[in-house]
Amino acid sequence: MRKKVEVLVIAICFTVLACAAVMAGPEGFSGNWALDKAKSDFSIGQGGETPDITMKVEASKDSFKVSQTFSSSRGEMTMEQTYIPDDQEHEVAGIMGSKGKATAKWDGEKLVVKATYSAERDGQEMKWTDSSTWELSSDGSLLTIQSTFESQMGSRTGKRVFAKK
């Protein structure tokens, strides 16, 4: 009888730990991340180069702050954005000085972001949208961002997989 109780207690402990890992909540996204190029399907620009990307995330139920650093043969660029996951439109900064508006919301354990940006380049206005879903692996060691980017030049999808550092 004692043996059965011990086995039952151990099984309950493993179940609680497994549920805690899966239900890490928004705070599970927080930390430093590095792009895993081998697991990703993502490139920037016409040359198709995949940059090195590091990212720091500070996440809570009410705020999702992201600082990304992109490094490639063209140089380095840092972009900081804060999303408010209340499904309301908020202003956000974009790449190369662009301005945008984004909505973000929690869909279970995933963060869903839809953003529209605009910028002027060479006297012409450019507009684009970026829809992305941020999701953690069950053990919290990988962050996958599935995204769709649309502009006057067309549409493309990508997957960025980050490993927790």
N, C-alpha and C positions, 0 to 999 in steps of 0.2 A: 504494500500500500504506500509506504513512504517513497519508494522508487517512482511510482506513478505520479505522486504529488510533485516530486523534484522535476520529472520530465515535463509535467504540465506547467510548472513555474518557468522553466527554461523556455518552453514554447511561447508562453505569454510574453516574456521579455523580448524574444526575437521579433515577435509580431509588433510590439510597441515600438521597438527601434526601427523596424522597416517602415512603419507608418510615419514615424517622425521624419525619416529621410525623405519620403515622398511628399509629406505635408510641410516641408520646410517654410513654405510661404514666401512672400516677397523678400524677406531678409536673406533667403538662400541665394539670391542673385548677387548679393553684396560681395565685394572682394575684387581682386586683381585677376585679369584674364589675359590669355595670349592666344592668337589665332592659330589653329591647327590646320595648316594648308593642305595636308594630305586628306583630311576629312571634309574639307570645304570645297565648294564650287562657286567661286567668286572672283571677279576681276574688276579693275577700274579702267575706264577709258578705252580708246580704240586699240591701243597696243595690247590690251588683254593681260597686263601685268597684275599679279596678285601681290599686294603690298604686305609687309609685316604689320600686324595690328596688335597693339596692346590696349587694354581697356580697364578702367576702374569704374565700378558700379557701386553706388550707395542707394539701396532700395528699402522702401518701407511700403506699407499699405497705401500711404498718401502721396508718396513722391518717389521718382525713379530718376536719379541723376547719373549721367554717363559722361565720362571723359575718355575719348578715343585718340590714340596717336597712330597715324599712318606713316610708315617709312617705306620708301621705294627708291629706285634709281633717280627719280625726279626730285627727291628731297623728303622732308618731313612736314607733316601737318597735324595739328591737334584741333579737335572739335569737342566742344562741351555742350551738352543738351540736358534739360530737365523736363521730364514728362510728368504730368499730373494725371494719375489714372482714375479720372472721374467721368470719362466719356464726354467731356466738354472741350471745346476748342480753346487752345492756349497758344501764345506766340512761342516759337522756338528758333534758335540760331541754326543755320545750315552751313554747308561748306562754302569756302571762299567768300565769306561775307554775305551770303544769301540770307534772306529772311523767310520764315515759314510759319505755318499754323499746323498744330497737330492735335489729334484726339488720341487718348490712350485709355485703356480699360483692362481690368483683370478679367480673364475668361477662365475661371477655375484657377489653375496654377500657371497659366500662360499670360504674358503681357502682350496685348495687341495694340499696335501703334499705326495710325494712318496720318501721314503728313503731306502737305502741299507746300512747295517752295517756289520762289521766284527770284531772279537776279538779272541784272543787265550786263551784257558782255558785248563789246564792240558795237555799241549803240543799239543792240537788239535785246528785247526782253525774252528771257528763257523761263519756262515753267516746267515743273516736274512733280511727280508724286512718288512717295515711297510708302508702301504698306508692308509692315513686318510683324512677325510673331516671334516672341522670345520665349524659349522653353528650356528648363533644366532637365538633365538626365535624372533618373530615379535616385542615383547616389549623390547628386549635386556636384559632380566633378566636371561636367561638360555643360556648356551653354550653347544652344543652337538658335540661330536667328535665320528664319526663312523670310525672304523679302522679294517683293515685286517692285520694280522701278519702271516708271512710264514717263516719257517725254515726247517732244516733237520728233525725235529721232527713232522712236519705237519703244518697245517693251522688252524687259529681260527679267529673269528670275535668278535668284542666287541663294546659296546657303553658306552661312559662316558658322563654323564650329570652333568654340573657344574652350581651352583647358584652363581650369582654375590653377593659379600659381600659388 
